[in-house]
Each structure stands twice: as C-alpha cells, then as structure tokens.
C-alpha cells in the first residue's frame, strides 16, 4: 500500500474517532443535565454525575488530540496531491 492510501485510511479512522468522542461528549452532557434536573437529591447519582463530568473533560481533550492528528493527516494528503 502506498503512502497516499495509508494516509487516506488513517484520515477515515481519525474522522470516525472524532465522531465517537462527540457521541460520548453529547451523551455525558445530557446525562449530567438529567441528573442535575431529576436526581439532585440522590447521593449515588451525584457521585455518578461527578465521574461523568471527569469523563467529559477527558473525552474533550482526547477528541482535540484526534482532531489535531486528523488535520495533520489531511494536510499531508493535500501536499501529496499537489505534487
């Protein structure tokens, strides 16, 4: 497999990774809001919410890393296609 094909495959994988992180981020946001609205008096759910909040921040960071690598791969592809 040549470099372009490898980069195209890597780019698709990164796009999928970014989307997966976004799904989790959206779900964590919604779950946190639901717990705050409906389970604020339940200590177990508050602890769960706090764990979700930590996961939310971790996933935002990991998504940004994936976005950076995705963009770098896309830049390499553009450079190779311009040759």
C-alpha positions as CSV (number, residue, x, y, z in Angstrom):
1,X,0.0,0.0,0.0
2,X,1.4,3.4,-0.9
3,X,1.6,6.5,1.4
4,X,-1.5,8.1,0.0
5,X,-3.6,5.0,0.6
6,X,-2.2,4.7,4.1
7,X,-2.9,8.4,4.8
8,X,-6.5,8.1,3.4
9,X,-7.1,5.1,5.6
10,X,-5.7,6.9,8.7
11,X,-7.8,10.0,7.9
12,X,-11.0,8.0,7.8
13,X,-10.1,6.3,11.1
14,X,-9.5,9.7,12.7
15,X,-12.8,11.1,11.4
16,X,-14.5,8.1,13.0
17,X,-12.6,8.6,16.2
18,X,-13.6,12.3,16.4
19,X,-17.2,11.3,15.8
20,X,-17.1,8.7,18.5
21,X,-15.8,11.1,21.0
22,X,-18.5,13.6,20.1
23,X,-21.2,11.0,20.7
24,X,-19.8,10.4,24.2
25,X,-19.5,14.1,24.9
26,X,-23.1,14.7,23.9
27,X,-24.3,11.7,26.0
28,X,-22.3,12.8,29.0
29,X,-23.6,16.4,28.7
30,X,-27.2,15.1,28.5
31,X,-26.7,12.7,31.4
32,X,-25.2,15.4,33.6
33,X,-28.1,17.7,32.9
34,X,-30.6,14.9,33.6
35,X,-29.0,14.0,36.9
36,X,-29.0,17.7,37.9
37,X,-32.7,18.1,37.0
38,X,-34.1,14.8,38.2
39,X,-31.7,13.2,40.7
40,X,-30.0,16.1,42.5
41,X,-31.1,14.6,45.9
42,X,-29.6,11.1,45.2
43,X,-26.0,10.9,46.5
44,X,-25.2,7.9,44.3
45,X,-26.3,9.8,41.2
46,X,-24.3,12.8,42.3
47,X,-21.2,10.7,42.5
48,X,-22.0,9.2,39.1
49,X,-22.5,12.7,37.7
50,X,-19.1,13.8,39.0
51,X,-17.5,10.7,37.3
52,X,-19.3,11.7,34.1
53,X,-18.0,15.2,34.4
54,X,-14.4,13.9,34.6
55,X,-15.0,11.6,31.7
56,X,-16.5,14.6,29.8
57,X,-13.3,16.6,30.2
58,X,-11.1,13.6,29.3
59,X,-13.1,13.0,26.1
60,X,-13.0,16.6,25.1
61,X,-9.2,16.5,25.5
62,X,-8.8,13.2,23.6
63,X,-11.1,14.5,20.9
64,X,-9.0,17.6,20.4
65,X,-5.9,15.4,20.1
66,X,-7.7,13.3,17.5
67,X,-8.7,16.5,15.6
68,X,-5.1,17.7,15.6
69,X,-3.8,14.4,14.2
70,X,-6.7,14.3,11.7
71,X,-5.8,17.8,10.4
72,X,-2.1,16.9,10.1
73,X,-3.0,13.8,8.1
74,X,-5.3,15.9,5.9
75,X,-2.5,18.4,5.4
76,X,-0.1,15.7,4.3
77,X,-2.7,14.3,1.8
78,X,-3.2,17.8,0.3
79,X,0.6,18.3,0.0
80,X,1.0,14.9,-1.8
81,X,-2.0,15.6,-4.1
82,X,-0.5,18.9,-5.1
83,X,2.7,17.2,-6.4
